[in-house]
């Protein structure tokens, strides 16, 4: 007998599908935050803020590393990676203008 979910029904998606969706979301968010953080990194470099620049560089490198690990193991992850890069830059630039 299958275990019941929180709503009393069984899971609709198989486990491997859930994992694939989570991988796509993780890759999207990793590149989204990479590009959003990169705009802050560039601003800190431009303002000659050494410590801030260094902190943003670490954040950018960490996020990019997560994305690279995901899309080198599955090349289809390049699709959410590109979408995340576009959206992250868009949001970073919009926030930066304020």
Secondary structure, 3 states (H helix, E strand, C coil): CCCCCCCCCCCCCCHHHHHHHHHHHHHHHHHHHHHHHHHHHHHHHHCCCHHHHHHHHHHHHHHHHHHHHHHHHCCCHHHHHHHHHHHHHHHHHHHHHC
